[in-house]
Each structure stands twice: as structure tokens, then as C-alpha cells.
């Protein structure tokens, strides 16, 4: 047991070190490796050293076979996934973690002969682990579908009532079985499983796309909490530590992202973004008209600038343009131009999406400037180039009280001397509202695929 505990301690330390390293894109890969090594040590030590009632773990071939199958599936998914689909994969893997936590609760409850065989503490841990894990699983799968485009939002004031009703039923069932074991009958745990799964679905269905990064982070914290309950059940220190780390990190990230959007968590859950954006004007009386710019003129504007700022968004990921964007940055720096990237906390479809995207293209981390640090620099920026971003640069967040994003901190692109927006069309962003920045006096639109536009800009700069 001594060697087992030492192995768990080493695994826990590796989790903490790995999580710390994830805060920096240039160290994130190594942080993942450290955490993976720690998990490997914990799993191996459990198989080799764990004993209960004088007996070691059995069914070793089944355990190794399951690990082998999971490893192959996970490896293939990770190697084949595109950066545009990374949020979906994160949601899917997070859902699998929630499902595992729920299954652990089911197995432990049924193998221990039901509710009447244990004290309140055991029952509370089992039922909370089951409920939270189930909500995380079904909610993450719905989030996956919405991010992938094959599940649409279901909104309406009645959804709030449905969600509150499901929450009340889940909490009521847990309380009933904890304080009066067996009162709901022998199938209570299966009833709780079904209700929790349904609650996970209704919980995520009304939440709009612009809020999805917050939801992914929140569901991630749910999975961590459920895993921590599993650690309590087994008295497993490394499982408990990992669950607490995931749960607390997810919770902190959720709070920070809500703060970045100037919204409460409750407002995110029950008052989601979305809706139809205003129609785009085509030049008739009373309608707004956006000004276009050619690739040549855009290249000239950038070539004679002293300071250029690039604001990446989900469109950059869709176009797979991160590498050519880095090439564009290097072309400007070769002319002695100061280039930075302004990063909004909720740009993209998951927390840190833009940081990961640009790190993949080897953009130096010091060039990634967070929103709060970037905004004061914009009045002295000659050109700001918005590549596929939309809602995070919308001035309606500051000057339109009727807008659903009013009060959300944004990158104040309109304060730069010149604004170039790279976009395929004038369609609204993920929040479903029109962006008045497109019609600003300092803004010019460069229409087309982001990757192709950036490649053309690089070519033009070489010819100047």
C-alpha cells in the first residue's frame, strides 16, 4: 500500500504541475505530457499494488483490453480532428468523463445491495455523482451537436420552467433517498439516472451559441466534481485530486468568462444570446452601406503602418488560416512593423480557442495580448485587421442598450486609425446580431476566404 500511495502522490503532483503549465501556450504541450505520465503511473500502480481484503485486482486482461481500445480510439480522434472541430471533441471527451462518473455510481450502488445497505454519506456521494455525471454527459453531447451544427436551439420562457422543474425533481429525489433510503422504491437510482439525463438535455438546449464557451467550461467543472465523488467512493487520492483540480479549474474559468462577458452565470443559463440580426443595407434610403477595400490597397495600408493589430476569430479557424496569418505577421515584421494579436476571452467556440490555434502556428506567446491589455493600445494602432471575428468587436456592446450583448466587454477595434474586416459576407456572427463596426467610418471590408485573403496580402507585400 505504501508504494501505491507514493504513486498516487506522484500522479497528483504531476496533475498540478501539468495544469500550471497549461496556462502558457508555449508550455501547454509539455504540461499535457506531464499530466498524462502522472495518470499512467496512477493506473499502473493501481493494477500492480492495489489490494482489498488481501486480494489484488482481477480481470487484468479485460482491464488491459479496455485501456488498449480506449487508447487507440482516443489517439485516432485526436490525430484526425481539425482545429475547427476541437470544441466538439472537447465536449465529447468531457461527456465521456461524466458518463464514467455516473457508471461508477451505478456500479457501486448496485454492488452494495441498494439504498438500505449504507449510511447517508455514502448515499449522498453516490446520488450526487450519478446526477452530476449524467447531466455532464447528456449536456456535453447536446453541446457537441450544437457546435457541430446538427442540433438547433430550443428557446422560450417555458424552457426556464422545465429546467427549474427538472432541477427540483433531481434534488428532491436525492434528498428523499438520502434521508429515507428506499422510499422511492428499488428502481430509484434508475429513475434518477433518466431524470438527470433529461435535465442535461433541457439545460443546454436553450443556450445560444455565443454562450457556448461558458457552457463547455461549466460542464467540464461538473465532470470534475463527479470524478471527485468517485474518488471519495473508492478512497482513491489521485482520483480525488484530479477531480478537484478539474472541477475547481472549470469553475474558476467559468466565473472568469462570465466576468469577461459582463454577465452572471444565471443570466448565461436562462438568458442566452441569439436572435435575428438586423438586415444588411444595400444602399437604399435609411440603410447603411459598408465600404470595401481591395487587397492591394489593404497591403499598402499595412506596409506603411508603424503598428498593426490582428484580431482572430472563429472564421480564422474555419479557414485554417492560422499558418498563413503567422506568415503575414512575419512579412510585416520584416518591414519593421510592430505586430500583435488581440485575444478576446470568449473568441472562438471554447475557452482559449484562439490561443491554441495561434500556438499551433508557432506564433510567439508574447505577441498574444489579452483584451484588457490590448484596448489601451488601439488608439495608437495604425491598422487593426479583424480575421473572422464578429461579436467580440461589436460596438453595440457599449452603445446599444437594446442589444443582447450590451455590457459585454469587447475589443474596441473602432478606436484604431484604420479598421480592415476580413469576412466572407455581411452575415451576423454567432450571437445572431448585426455588427455596426462594419459600417463605421474607419472600417473597410475585405471580402473572401480568410486564408486566401491573407495569402494575397502576403504576395502583395512582397511586391511592394
Secondary structure, DSSP 8 states (H G I E B T S, - for coil): -HHHHHHHHHHHHHHHHHHHHTTSHHHHHHHHHHHHHHHHHHHHHHHHH-EETTEE---HHHHHHHHHHHHHHHHHHHHH--GGGHHHHHHHHHHHHHHHHHHHHHHHHHHTTSGGGS-HHHHHHHHHHHHHHHHHHHHHHHHHHHHHTSS-----HHHHHHHHHHHHHHHHHHHHHHHSTTTT-TTHHHHHHHHHHHHHHHHHHT--GGGHHHHHHHHHHHHHHHHHHHHHHHT-HHHHHHHHHHHHHHHHHHHHHHHHTT--HHHHHHS-----------SSTT-----B--HHHHHHHHHT-SEEEEEE-HHHHHTT-HHHHHHHHHHHHTTT-EEEEEE-TT-SSSTTHHHHHHHHTT--GGGEEEHHHHHTTGGG-SEEEEES--GGG-THHHH-TTSTTTT-----GGGSSEEEEEESSS---TTS---GGGGSTTEEEEES-HHHHHHHHHHHHHH-
